[in-house]
């Protein structure tokens, strides 16, 4: 296990970063088509006044 786990961390980090980009793109598409969440639960940028 101590030989396998260090070699798995790099691909897991790459996959997580790719998934994060996909999530952001999906949320942006939902917001564009007005499918996203309603006003009290807006996106993070709206909550922080960006």
N, CA, C and O atoms as CSV, one atom per row, in Angstrom:
chain,resi,resn,atom,element,x,y,z
A,1,UNK,N,N,0.820,-1.197,0.000
A,1,UNK,CA,C,0.000,0.000,0.000
A,1,UNK,C,C,0.861,1.258,0.000
A,1,UNK,O,O,0.511,2.249,-0.641
A,2,UNK,N,N,1.985,1.225,0.714
A,2,UNK,CA,C,2.814,2.433,0.772
A,2,UNK,C,C,3.540,2.702,-0.545
A,2,UNK,O,O,4.038,3.807,-0.757
A,3,UNK,N,N,3.605,1.707,-1.431
A,3,UNK,CA,C,4.209,1.929,-2.746
A,3,UNK,C,C,3.164,2.344,-3.782
A,3,UNK,O,O,3.482,3.037,-4.747
A,4,UNK,N,N,1.953,1.931,-3.583
A,4,UNK,CA,C,0.895,2.202,-4.558
A,4,UNK,C,C,0.294,3.584,-4.358
A,4,UNK,O,O,0.068,4.309,-5.327
A,5,UNK,N,N,0.036,3.952,-3.119
A,5,UNK,CA,C,-0.650,5.207,-2.830
A,5,UNK,C,C,0.093,6.447,-3.326
A,5,UNK,O,O,-0.550,7.320,-3.909
A,6,UNK,N,N,1.409,6.579,-3.130
A,6,UNK,CA,C,2.081,7.779,-3.658
A,6,UNK,C,C,2.010,7.899,-5.182
A,6,UNK,O,O,2.001,9.009,-5.714
A,7,UNK,N,N,1.960,6.784,-5.875
A,7,UNK,CA,C,1.872,6.827,-7.333
A,7,UNK,C,C,0.457,7.109,-7.824
A,7,UNK,O,O,0.268,7.429,-8.998
A,8,UNK,N,N,-0.527,6.998,-6.960
A,8,UNK,CA,C,-1.912,7.278,-7.344
A,8,UNK,C,C,-2.296,8.731,-7.121
A,8,UNK,O,O,-3.287,9.193,-7.686
A,9,UNK,N,N,-1.547,9.453,-6.322
A,9,UNK,CA,C,-1.925,10.818,-5.968
A,9,UNK,C,C,-1.888,11.745,-7.181
A,9,UNK,O,O,-2.788,12.567,-7.351
A,10,UNK,N,N,-0.880,11.630,-8.013
A,10,UNK,CA,C,-0.751,12.512,-9.172
A,10,UNK,C,C,-1.924,12.369,-10.156
A,10,UNK,O,O,-2.513,13.384,-10.529
A,11,UNK,N,N,-2.284,11.161,-10.586
A,11,UNK,CA,C,-3.440,11.057,-11.489
A,11,UNK,C,C,-4.753,11.498,-10.847
A,11,UNK,O,O,-5.630,12.027,-11.529
A,12,UNK,N,N,-4.888,11.283,-9.550
A,12,UNK,CA,C,-6.109,11.713,-8.867
A,12,UNK,C,C,-6.200,13.230,-8.852
A,12,UNK,O,O,-7.283,13.781,-9.045
A,13,UNK,N,N,-5.087,13.914,-8.628
A,13,UNK,CA,C,-5.088,15.378,-8.628
A,13,UNK,C,C,-5.401,15.931,-10.019
A,13,UNK,O,O,-6.125,16.919,-10.142
A,14,UNK,N,N,-4.870,15.310,-11.052
A,14,UNK,CA,C,-5.159,15.743,-12.421
A,14,UNK,C,C,-6.634,15.543,-12.738
A,14,UNK,O,O,-7.272,16.425,-13.313
A,15,UNK,N,N,-7.176,14.394,-12.367
A,15,UNK,CA,C,-8.593,14.131,-12.624
A,15,UNK,C,C,-9.481,15.094,-11.854
A,15,UNK,O,O,-10.498,15.549,-12.378
A,16,UNK,N,N,-9.115,15.410,-10.623
A,16,UNK,CA,C,-9.911,16.345,-9.823
A,16,UNK,C,C,-9.905,17.736,-10.435
A,16,UNK,O,O,-10.934,18.411,-10.437
A,17,UNK,N,N,-8.760,18.179,-10.956
A,17,UNK,CA,C,-8.708,19.506,-11.573
A,17,UNK,C,C,-9.504,19.546,-12.877
A,17,UNK,O,O,-10.125,20.561,-13.193
A,18,UNK,N,N,-9.490,18.461,-13.626
A,18,UNK,CA,C,-10.298,18.407,-14.844
A,18,UNK,C,C,-11.789,18.397,-14.510
A,18,UNK,O,O,-12.585,19.037,-15.196
A,19,UNK,N,N,-12.159,17.682,-13.471
A,19,UNK,CA,C,-13.560,17.652,-13.054
A,19,UNK,C,C,-14.016,19.016,-12.562
A,19,UNK,O,O,-15.156,19.409,-12.809
A,20,UNK,N,N,-13.154,19.739,-11.876
A,20,UNK,CA,C,-13.509,21.066,-11.386
A,20,UNK,C,C,-13.806,22.007,-12.549
A,20,UNK,O,O,-14.758,22.786,-12.488
A,21,UNK,N,N,-13.004,21.942,-13.601
A,21,UNK,CA,C,-13.268,22.753,-14.790
A,21,UNK,C,C,-14.588,22.393,-15.445
A,21,UNK,O,O,-15.314,23.274,-15.907
A,22,UNK,N,N,-14.901,21.115,-15.489
A,22,UNK,CA,C,-16.174,20.680,-16.053
A,22,UNK,C,C,-17.363,21.141,-15.234
A,22,UNK,O,O,-18.405,21.501,-15.783
A,23,UNK,N,N,-17.204,21.130,-13.920
A,23,UNK,CA,C,-18.283,21.590,-13.047
A,23,UNK,C,C,-18.527,23.079,-13.248
A,23,UNK,O,O,-19.676,23.515,-13.323
A,24,UNK,N,N,-17.458,23.858,-13.334
A,24,UNK,CA,C,-17.600,25.300,-13.544
A,24,UNK,C,C,-18.264,25.579,-14.890
A,24,UNK,O,O,-19.132,26.447,-14.985
A,25,UNK,N,N,-17.865,24.856,-15.919
A,25,UNK,CA,C,-18.466,25.031,-17.242
A,25,UNK,C,C,-19.945,24.646,-17.241
A,25,UNK,O,O,-20.761,25.324,-17.865
A,26,UNK,N,N,-20.289,23.575,-16.554
A,26,UNK,CA,C,-21.684,23.154,-16.469
A,26,UNK,C,C,-22.531,24.184,-15.733
A,26,UNK,O,O,-23.634,24.505,-16.175
A,27,UNK,N,N,-22.029,24.704,-14.618
A,27,UNK,CA,C,-22.771,25.721,-13.873
A,27,UNK,C,C,-22.943,26.998,-14.688
A,27,UNK,O,O,-23.986,27.646,-14.610
A,28,UNK,N,N,-21.923,27.364,-15.471
A,28,UNK,CA,C,-22.038,28.543,-16.321
A,28,UNK,C,C,-23.094,28.328,-17.407
A,28,UNK,O,O,-23.849,29.244,-17.731
A,29,UNK,N,N,-23.146,27.124,-17.964
A,29,UNK,CA,C,-24.164,26.832,-18.978
A,29,UNK,C,C,-25.559,26.860,-18.371
A,29,UNK,O,O,-26.492,27.373,-18.988
A,30,UNK,N,N,-25.713,26.315,-17.171
A,30,UNK,CA,C,-27.014,26.365,-16.497
A,30,UNK,C,C,-27.435,27.797,-16.242
A,30,UNK,O,O,-28.600,28.148,-16.430
A,31,UNK,N,N,-26.498,28.625,-15.816
A,31,UNK,CA,C,-26.811,30.023,-15.541
A,31,UNK,C,C,-27.198,30.742,-16.841
A,31,UNK,O,O,-28.092,31.588,-16.841
A,32,UNK,N,N,-26.528,30.404,-17.940
A,32,UNK,CA,C,-26.826,31.028,-19.229
A,32,UNK,C,C,-28.241,30.691,-19.684
A,32,UNK,O,O,-28.953,31.556,-20.194
A,33,UNK,N,N,-28.649,29.445,-19.502
A,33,UNK,CA,C,-29.982,29.021,-19.909
A,33,UNK,C,C,-31.020,29.215,-18.808
A,33,UNK,O,O,-32.156,28.760,-18.941
A,34,UNK,N,N,-30.644,29.877,-17.738
A,34,UNK,CA,C,-31.529,30.186,-16.599
A,34,UNK,C,C,-32.137,28.935,-15.984
A,34,UNK,O,O,-33.307,28.922,-15.603
A,35,UNK,N,N,-31.330,27.884,-15.891
A,35,UNK,CA,C,-31.764,26.640,-15.271
A,35,UNK,C,C,-31.252,26.563,-13.833
A,35,UNK,O,O,-31.717,25.731,-13.054
A,36,UNK,N,N,-30.316,27.409,-13.485
A,36,UNK,CA,C,-29.656,27.343,-12.185
A,36,UNK,C,C,-30.574,27.616,-11.015
A,36,UNK,O,O,-31.794,27.683,-11.163
A,37,UNK,N,N,-29.977,27.771,-9.863
A,37,UNK,CA,C,-30.735,27.967,-8.625
A,37,UNK,C,C,-31.345,29.364,-8.580
A,37,UNK,O,O,-30.938,30.265,-9.313
A,38,UNK,N,N,-32.322,29.516,-7.708
A,38,UNK,CA,C,-33.076,30.762,-7.638
A,38,UNK,C,C,-32.316,31.842,-6.872
A,38,UNK,O,O,-31.194,31.623,-6.416
A,39,UNK,N,N,-32.936,32.997,-6.741
A,39,UNK,CA,C,-32.285,34.192,-6.215
A,39,UNK,C,C,-31.672,34.060,-4.818
A,39,UNK,O,O,-30.526,34.475,-4.648
A,40,UNK,N,N,-32.351,33.513,-3.811
A,40,UNK,CA,C,-31.693,33.445,-2.495
A,40,UNK,C,C,-30.469,32.539,-2.481
A,40,UNK,O,O,-29.593,32.697,-1.632
A,41,UNK,N,N,-30.400,31.601,-3.403
A,41,UNK,CA,C,-29.282,30.665,-3.447
A,41,UNK,C,C,-28.497,30.847,-4.737
A,41,UNK,O,O,-28.274,29.884,-5.471
A,42,UNK,N,N,-28.083,32.055,-5.012
A,42,UNK,CA,C,-27.380,32.354,-6.261
A,42,UNK,C,C,-25.987,31.746,-6.255
A,42,UNK,O,O,-25.563,31.127,-5.279
A,43,UNK,N,N,-25.288,31.936,-7.360
A,43,UNK,CA,C,-23.933,31.431,-7.468
A,43,UNK,C,C,-22.983,32.144,-6.524
A,43,UNK,O,O,-23.345,33.152,-5.918
A,44,UNK,N,N,-21.797,31.639,-6.399
A,44,UNK,CA,C,-20.815,32.183,-5.458
A,44,UNK,C,C,-20.436,33.609,-5.833
A,44,UNK,O,O,-20.255,34.445,-4.948
A,45,UNK,N,N,-20.312,33.906,-7.114
A,45,UNK,CA,C,-19.959,35.255,-7.531
A,45,UNK,C,C,-21.012,36.277,-7.144
A,45,UNK,O,O,-20.683,37.415,-6.811
A,46,UNK,N,N,-22.265,35.881,-7.186
A,46,UNK,CA,C,-23.341,36.780,-6.775
A,46,UNK,C,C,-23.307,37.035,-5.278
A,46,UNK,O,O,-23.561,38.155,-4.835
A,47,UNK,N,N,-22.996,36.015,-4.499
A,47,UNK,CA,C,-22.969,36.156,-3.045
A,47,UNK,C,C,-21.857,37.092,-2.597
A,47,UNK,O,O,-22.001,37.793,-1.595
A,48,UNK,N,N,-20.752,37.108,-3.328
A,48,UNK,CA,C,-19.604,37.926,-2.944
A,48,UNK,C,C,-19.595,39.280,-3.637
A,48,UNK,O,O,-18.604,40.005,-3.544
A,49,UNK,N,N,-20.664,39.638,-4.323
A,49,UNK,CA,C,-20.806,40.912,-5.018
A,49,UNK,C,C,-19.761,41.108,-6.115
A,49,UNK,O,O,-19.231,42.208,-6.272
A,50,UNK,N,N,-19.463,40.064,-6.865
A,50,UNK,CA,C,-18.523,40.192,-7.981
A,50,UNK,C,C,-19.280,40.446,-9.251
A,50,UNK,O,O,-18.675,40.585,-10.314
